[in-house]
Amino acid sequence: MHLNIFNTVEIFDDLLMLSRADMWHDMLQVVSFEDIQRRMFRYHAVLHRAKFEEHRNVKDMRVAKDLLAKGEEELFLTQHYQPMKFARSPGGSAYQRVVEHPDWVLDYWHPLEKARYPEYFARREIRKKQFVEMWEKQYGKPKSDATQH
């Protein structure tokens, strides 16, 4: 397999631009967490953007790698010690905590609770029977001597 060196350089350039873009957004988050006033936020955002634009056309990978390391170090040194995270966002206290109740929970409802939704539970019983019939048709009836867990 022949590897084209120019395509490889373009791929590295694309990866470098992606990492720069990620770091650019991370720096904006650091600034937005620390500075409440919108004008100060815009001022710092413009300063950070100017730093990125200054080194936009760097082609030497050694220099680009060094710039990236310096930028990540600056990001680490200027980040807030306790970053703001929304509760349902990644890293938040309620992230992926949506409880989905299994279907069998409805089987344990009291008859008075089920009486509030008669059509739903009638349709549910029909569908449960259809599911059992479909299962027995596909896999056969369970043997009577089969032990259950």
N, C-alpha and C positions, 0 to 999 in steps of 0.2 A: 504494500500500500504506500503510495506516494503522498507525503505530507507537504502541503504548500505552506511555505514559511510566511507568506503574506497573509493568508487566512488565519494562521495562528496568531500573528501580531494583532490582527483585527479583533480576534476573539479576546485576547488579553486586554486590548483597549476597551472593549465592551464591558468586560468584567470589572475593570478599573473604574469605568464611568458609573457602573451600578453601585460599586462600593462607595464611591464618592457621593452618589445621590443619597444612599442610605445614611451616610454620615452627615450630609447636609440636613436631612430631615431630623436626625437625632440632635444635631446642634440647635436647630430651631426649637425642638421640644425643651432642651435645657434652658434656652433663653426664655421661652414662654412660661416655664414654671417659675423662674426666678423673678422675672419682671412683670408686674401686673399691668402697668400702664402700656397702652397700645403704641404710643409714640416711641417709647424706649424699645419695645419689642421690634418695631419696624427698623429702628436705627441699628440695632444689633443684627437683625436679619440681613440688612444691606451690607454691613461690614463683613459678615461671614460669607455672603454671596460674592463679594469682591475678592476675598481670599481664594475662593474656588475658581473664579474667572481668571485670576492672575496666572494660575497653573493649568489652565484648561487644555492647552495644546502640548503638554509635555509628552514626548514620545519615548524617552529613555525610561525603561522599566525600573532601573535601579533608582533613579531620581523619583519616579512616581511611587515606588514602594516606600521610599524614605518619607516622602510627603504624606502618604497615607498613614504611616506609623506615627508621624508627628501630629497629624490631625486627630487620630484616635487617642493619643496621649492627652492632647488638649481637651478633647471631649470628656475623657475620664476625669481630668483635673477640675473641669468647670461644671460637671454635672451636680445636681442637687443631691444631698445626702439621703433624702427620703423622697424619691420622685412620686409625683401624683399619678395614681392609677385609678381609673374608674372601676367600680365594683364588678361590672360584668365584662370588662375588657381582659385580655390576657394579662396575667399577673395580679388581677384584682381579687378581692376576697370572695366574690360570688361567681367567679369564672367557672363555667361548665357545672353549675350546681342546680340546674333546672331538673327537678325530679319528675320523671315520667312514670306514672303508676302503671304496673302491669294490668293486663285485662282481667286476671283472675280476682283482683280486689273487688270487682263488682259482684262476684258471686257471693261475697260475704256481707253484702248490704242487708239490712233488716227489711222484712217484707213491707213495712210501712214506708221505708225510703224508696223501695222499688215501685210502690203504688203511685208515687208522684209522677213516674214516667212509664206508664203502662205500655205505650206503643213501642218505645225503645226496647224495653226488656222482652216484650213478645217477639220482636224481630230478632233480638239477640239470641233468644232460645232457639228459634228456627235456624239461625246461622250456626249455632253450636252443633245442632243435630246434623246439619248438612256437612259440617267439617268432619264430624265423626264418621259419617257415611263415606265421604270422600277418602278418609284415611283408611277405613276398612277395605274399600274397593282397591286402593293402591297397594296397601301393605298386608292386607288380610286381618282377620280378627285375632286378638291376642289369645294365646293358649290359656286355659283355665289354671294349669299348674305353674304358669309363669309367676315367679316371685316379683313382687313390686318392691321398690326401694323404700 
